């Protein structure tokens, strides 16, 4: 037979509040690790080799590391690299080839874009136990020069005009 007293109720309420506080603290602690990239020390010699071998390939690797999603993935076209690094397409091609051939990255296709995947044994930006999963959130970078016809501001301006027109129609 259960007997509920005000004292037991108050004690249980305190337990629940403490449990909620601890869960909130854990969520806050987990957020602290959202913006990191972990490099493995055992592969620092390879990173130094890459820097010495090709500064641009090393820079491209760092660019991908900087912009990749939480599962080591970045989707973008060559044009993004061309615009950012201001080098020739053949330089980008050679650099990507060097990164692929030496196991720093893998490259998949998604339409006309490439999906760049950092080798999780070199660098990782999620929990270590997540490496086994091949799920991509896909952070996508789009080059302005590839999308000359798209003008975000004019689209928003048109939307604003439509909204105002509809609002005026409702007011009458």
SULBEL-V591313 format. One line per field, one symbol per residue. ss: DSSP state (a for helix, b for strand, c for the rest). phi: phi as a letter, one per 40 degrees, with the letter a starting at -180 (. if undefined). burial: + if it has 24 or more other C-alpha atoms within 12 Angstrom, else -. A space follows every 50 residues. Layout:
ss->???
phi->???
burial->???
//
This chain:
ss->cccccaaaaaaaaaaaaaaaaaaaaaaaaaaccccccbbcaaaaaaaaaa aaacaaaaaaaaaaaaacccccbbbbcaaaaaaaacccaaaaaaaaaaaa acccbbbbbbccbbbbbbccccbbcccaaaccccccccbbccccaaaccc caaaaaaaaaaaaaaaaaaaac
phi->.cbcbdccccccccccccccccccccccccccccbbbcbcdcbcdcccdc cccaccccccdcccdcbcccbgbbbacdddcccccfbcccccdccccccc cbgcbbbbbbgccbbcbcdcccaabbcdcccccbbbcgcbbbccccbccc bdcccccccccccccccccccc
burial->------------------------------------+++-------+--+ -----+++++++-+++++++++++++++++++-+-------+--++-++- ---++++------+++++++-+++++--------------++-------- ----------------------
//
